[in-house]
Amino acid sequence: MKRNHALTTRTVRHDDTLRTPNPFGRAARFARTVTLLSLLALAVGVFAPSAISPVFAAGTTAGIETESDNRDPFERFNRSVYRFNERIDRAVLKPLAIRYVEYVPPTMRKGVNNFVSNLREPTTIVNDLLQGKFKQAGKDGLRFVINTTFGLLGVLDIATSLKLERNREDFGQTMGKWGVPSGPYLVLPLLGPSNIRDAAGLVPQYAYTDLTAGIDDDGLLWTIFAARAIDTRAGLLKTDKLLGEQIDPYVFVRESYRQRRLNDIHDGQLPAAEDEFLDEILNEDG
């Protein structure tokens, strides 16, 4: 009887130890999340789906000539990382994306896209508020509630049919709105096109506001990040031809990324100086 009591005591103590809160739990979870984020980053980083500005896509088909840029002081390093990311994409992500489009019905792919997009909504809402877009924050908050509840965790995009369109805001945009300079252009291993400001903005996003930040199950995290990566890359398959036509794809992605981020920060109203810069590039190309 005494032996059983001692065993029970040891078991309880062991359980209590396991349940002791880990003061570094959030940091560990963030580190793990950043590691898992590499799958998604492969899609975003190699072909920069969102990095390819609609203006560049429409107006530039012959390519942009390679030239030195003082806003890209790490160009040698960046080009090496770009080639590394590109090789991994060709070997892994692009083949998966092609099979995904071939074998998964469009309706199911749309549901996956809706679900992973819904996970980013809290980030958008927080940055709406930080930028003073209170009316937009209210609409985005309502959109998130409707799709998360009635839309089966976002699988169904009911809110769009109610004229609550999706917006995308992030911490990099917010810092840009506040006047924080972008800093040098960076191509991050697996994370792709970025700059000092936007890279810093990823920290609060994936540590706090992205819904994946609260997930402790590694299996579930892998599933979500894999879904994000494949969904993103599948949506970019149509850009492969455009990128392949460029004289220097690295420069094309770099300039397109810059223009897209400026467009995001200024809500489509580019400063006059940037409009002149873009016109100059397109005229030279034509």
C-alpha positions as CSV (number, residue, x, y, z in Angstrom):
1,M,0.0,0.0,0.0
2,K,2.8,2.4,0.9
3,R,4.6,1.5,-2.4
4,N,1.4,2.4,-4.4
5,H,1.1,5.7,-2.5
6,A,4.8,6.5,-3.2
7,L,4.3,5.7,-6.9
8,T,1.2,7.9,-7.1
9,T,3.1,10.7,-5.5
10,R,6.0,10.4,-7.9
11,T,3.5,10.4,-10.8
12,V,1.7,13.5,-9.6
13,R,5.0,15.3,-9.1
14,H,6.1,14.3,-12.6
15,D,2.8,15.5,-14.1
16,D,3.1,18.8,-12.2
17,T,6.6,19.3,-13.6
18,L,5.4,18.7,-17.1
19,R,2.6,21.2,-16.7
20,T,4.9,23.9,-15.4
21,P,4.6,26.9,-17.8
22,N,7.7,27.3,-19.9
23,P,8.7,31.0,-19.8
24,F,10.4,30.6,-23.2
25,G,7.4,28.8,-24.7
26,R,6.4,31.7,-27.0
27,A,10.0,32.1,-28.2
28,A,10.3,28.4,-28.9
29,R,7.0,28.3,-30.7
30,F,8.0,31.3,-32.8
31,A,11.4,29.6,-33.7
32,R,9.6,26.5,-34.7
33,T,7.0,28.4,-36.7
34,V,9.8,30.2,-38.6
35,T,11.3,26.9,-39.4
36,L,8.0,25.5,-40.7
37,L,7.4,28.7,-42.6
38,S,10.2,27.7,-45.0
39,L,7.7,25.7,-47.0
40,L,5.5,28.7,-47.6
41,A,8.5,30.9,-48.1
42,L,9.7,28.7,-51.0
43,A,6.6,29.7,-52.9
44,V,6.7,33.4,-52.0
45,G,10.5,33.7,-52.3
46,V,11.4,32.0,-55.5
47,F,8.9,33.5,-57.9
48,A,7.6,36.2,-55.6
49,P,4.0,35.7,-56.6
50,S,3.0,38.9,-54.8
51,A,6.3,40.4,-55.8
52,I,5.4,40.5,-59.4
53,S,3.7,43.9,-59.8
54,P,0.7,43.9,-62.1
55,V,2.2,47.0,-63.8
56,F,5.4,45.2,-64.5
57,A,3.6,42.1,-65.6
58,A,1.5,44.1,-68.1
59,G,4.2,46.4,-69.3
60,T,7.4,44.4,-69.3
61,T,7.8,41.4,-71.4
62,A,11.2,41.8,-73.0
63,G,13.0,42.1,-69.7
64,I,14.9,44.7,-67.7
65,E,18.6,45.1,-68.3
66,T,21.0,44.3,-65.5
67,E,22.5,47.3,-63.9
68,S,24.0,48.2,-60.5
69,D,21.6,49.6,-58.0
70,N,22.8,51.4,-54.9
71,R,19.6,50.3,-53.1
72,D,20.9,46.7,-53.5
73,P,24.3,46.8,-51.8
74,F,24.1,43.1,-51.0
75,E,23.5,42.1,-54.7
76,R,26.2,39.5,-54.8
77,F,24.8,37.7,-51.8
78,N,21.2,38.2,-52.9
79,R,21.9,36.7,-56.3
80,S,23.4,33.6,-54.7
81,V,20.4,33.2,-52.5
82,Y,18.0,33.7,-55.4
83,R,19.7,30.9,-57.3
84,F,19.5,28.7,-54.3
85,N,15.8,29.3,-53.8
86,E,15.2,28.8,-57.6
87,R,16.9,25.4,-57.5
88,I,14.8,24.2,-54.6
89,D,11.7,25.4,-56.3
90,R,12.4,23.5,-59.5
91,A,13.3,20.4,-57.5
92,V,10.4,20.3,-55.0
93,L,7.7,23.0,-55.0
94,K,6.9,23.5,-58.7
95,P,6.4,19.8,-59.4
96,L,4.1,19.5,-56.3
97,A,2.1,22.6,-57.5
98,I,1.7,21.1,-61.0
99,R,0.3,17.8,-59.6
100,Y,-1.9,19.8,-57.2
101,V,-3.5,21.6,-60.1
102,E,-3.8,18.5,-62.2
103,Y,-5.5,16.2,-59.5
104,V,-7.3,18.5,-57.1
105,P,-10.7,19.9,-58.3
106,P,-10.9,23.7,-58.6
107,T,-13.6,23.9,-55.9
108,M,-11.4,22.1,-53.4
109,R,-8.4,24.3,-54.3
110,K,-10.6,27.4,-53.8
111,G,-11.5,26.1,-50.3
112,V,-7.9,25.6,-49.4
113,N,-7.0,29.2,-50.6
114,N,-9.9,30.6,-48.6
115,F,-8.8,28.8,-45.5
116,V,-5.2,29.8,-45.5
117,S,-6.1,33.4,-46.4
118,N,-8.5,33.5,-43.4
119,L,-5.5,32.7,-41.1
120,R,-4.0,36.0,-42.1
121,E,-7.0,38.1,-41.3
122,P,-6.0,39.0,-37.7
123,T,-2.7,40.4,-39.0
124,T,-4.7,42.6,-41.4
125,I,-7.1,43.8,-38.7
126,V,-4.3,44.7,-36.3
127,N,-2.5,46.7,-39.0
128,D,-5.7,48.4,-40.1
129,L,-5.9,49.8,-36.6
130,L,-2.2,50.7,-36.5
131,Q,-2.5,52.6,-39.7
132,G,-5.7,54.4,-38.5
133,K,-8.0,52.7,-41.0
134,F,-10.7,52.2,-38.5
135,K,-13.6,51.7,-40.9
136,Q,-11.6,49.1,-42.9
137,A,-10.7,47.4,-39.6
138,G,-14.4,47.1,-38.8
139,K,-15.2,45.6,-42.1
140,D,-12.2,43.2,-42.0
141,G,-13.1,42.2,-38.5
142,L,-16.7,41.4,-39.6
143,R,-15.4,39.5,-42.6
144,F,-13.2,37.4,-40.3
145,V,-16.0,36.6,-37.9
146,I,-18.5,35.7,-40.7
147,N,-16.0,33.4,-42.6
148,T,-14.7,31.8,-39.5
149,T,-18.1,30.9,-38.1
150,F,-20.5,30.5,-41.0
151,G,-17.8,29.8,-43.5
152,L,-16.4,26.7,-41.7
153,L,-13.2,28.3,-40.5
154,G,-12.8,30.3,-43.7
155,V,-13.2,27.4,-46.2
156,L,-16.2,29.2,-47.6
157,D,-15.7,32.9,-48.4
158,I,-19.2,34.0,-47.5
159,A,-18.1,37.6,-46.7
160,T,-17.1,38.4,-50.2
161,S,-20.7,37.7,-51.4
162,L,-21.8,40.2,-48.8
163,K,-19.5,42.9,-50.4
164,L,-16.9,42.5,-47.6
165,E,-13.8,42.3,-49.9
166,R,-10.5,40.9,-48.7
167,N,-7.8,43.4,-47.8
168,R,-4.1,42.7,-47.1
169,E,-2.2,44.7,-44.6
170,D,1.0,43.7,-42.7
171,F,3.6,45.2,-40.3
172,G,6.0,46.1,-43.2
173,Q,3.3,48.2,-44.7
174,T,2.5,49.8,-41.4
175,M,6.1,50.8,-40.8
176,G,6.2,52.2,-44.3
177,K,3.2,54.3,-43.5
178,W,4.9,55.5,-40.4
179,G,7.9,56.7,-42.5
180,V,10.3,53.9,-41.6
181,P,12.7,53.5,-44.6
182,S,12.7,50.2,-46.4
183,G,16.5,49.7,-46.1
184,P,18.5,47.6,-48.5
185,Y,16.9,45.0,-50.6
186,L,17.3,41.4,-49.3
187,V,16.7,38.0,-50.7
188,L,16.4,35.7,-47.7
189,P,17.1,32.0,-47.9
190,L,13.7,30.3,-48.5
191,L,12.0,33.6,-47.5
192,G,12.8,35.3,-50.8
193,P,12.4,39.0,-51.8
194,S,12.3,41.4,-48.9
195,N,14.1,44.3,-47.3
196,I,15.2,45.2,-43.8
197,R,11.9,46.8,-42.8
198,D,9.7,44.0,-44.3
199,A,11.8,41.3,-42.8
200,A,11.5,42.8,-39.3
201,G,7.7,42.9,-39.9
202,L,7.6,39.1,-40.1
203,V,8.6,38.8,-36.4
204,P,5.4,40.2,-34.8
205,Q,3.2,38.6,-37.5
206,Y,4.3,35.0,-37.0
207,A,4.9,35.4,-33.3
208,Y,1.5,37.0,-32.5
209,T,-1.1,37.9,-35.1
210,D,-1.0,35.0,-37.6
211,L,-3.4,32.3,-36.3
212,T,-0.7,29.7,-36.7
213,A,1.1,31.4,-33.8
214,G,-1.1,29.6,-31.3
215,I,-0.8,26.1,-32.7
216,D,1.4,23.8,-30.7
217,D,0.8,20.7,-32.8
218,D,3.7,20.3,-35.2
219,G,1.8,18.0,-37.5
220,L,-1.0,20.5,-37.9
221,L,1.5,23.3,-38.5
222,W,3.3,21.3,-41.2
223,T,-0.1,20.6,-42.8
224,I,-1.1,24.3,-42.8
225,F,2.3,25.6,-44.1
226,A,2.4,22.9,-46.8
227,A,-1.1,23.9,-47.9
228,R,-0.1,27.6,-47.9
229,A,3.1,26.8,-49.9
230,I,1.4,24.6,-52.5
231,D,-1.6,26.9,-52.9
232,T,0.6,29.9,-53.4
233,R,2.9,28.2,-55.9
234,A,0.0,26.8,-57.8
235,G,-1.4,30.3,-58.3
236,L,2.0,31.3,-59.7
237,L,2.4,28.7,-62.4
238,K,1.0,31.2,-64.9
239,T,3.9,33.6,-64.2
240,D,6.6,31.1,-65.0
241,K,6.6,32.0,-68.7
242,L,6.7,35.8,-68.0
243,L,9.7,35.4,-65.7
244,G,11.5,33.1,-68.2
245,E,11.2,35.9,-70.8
246,Q,13.2,38.4,-68.7
247,I,16.8,39.2,-69.6
248,D,17.6,39.2,-65.9
249,P,14.9,37.6,-63.8
250,Y,16.6,38.7,-60.6
251,V,16.3,42.4,-61.5
252,F,12.7,41.9,-62.7
253,V,11.7,40.4,-59.4
254,R,13.6,43.0,-57.4
255,E,12.0,46.0,-59.1
256,S,8.6,44.4,-59.2
257,Y,8.8,43.7,-55.5
258,R,9.7,47.3,-54.8
259,Q,6.8,48.6,-56.9
260,R,4.3,46.3,-55.3
261,R,5.3,47.2,-51.8
262,L,5.1,50.9,-52.7
263,N,1.7,50.3,-54.2
264,D,0.6,48.5,-51.0
265,I,1.9,51.2,-48.7
266,H,0.4,54.0,-50.6
267,D,-2.9,52.1,-51.4
268,G,-2.3,52.4,-55.1
269,Q,-1.5,56.1,-55.1
270,L,2.2,56.0,-55.9
271,P,4.3,59.2,-55.2
272,A,5.1,61.2,-58.4
273,A,8.8,60.3,-58.1
274,E,8.1,56.6,-58.1
275,D,5.7,57.0,-61.1
276,E,8.4,58.7,-63.1
277,F,10.9,56.0,-62.1
278,L,8.5,53.3,-63.4
279,D,7.7,55.1,-66.6
280,E,11.5,55.5,-67.3
281,I,12.0,51.7,-66.9
282,L,9.1,50.8,-69.1
283,N,10.1,53.3,-71.8
284,E,13.6,52.0,-71.9
285,D,12.3,48.5,-72.2
286,G,9.9,49.4,-75.1
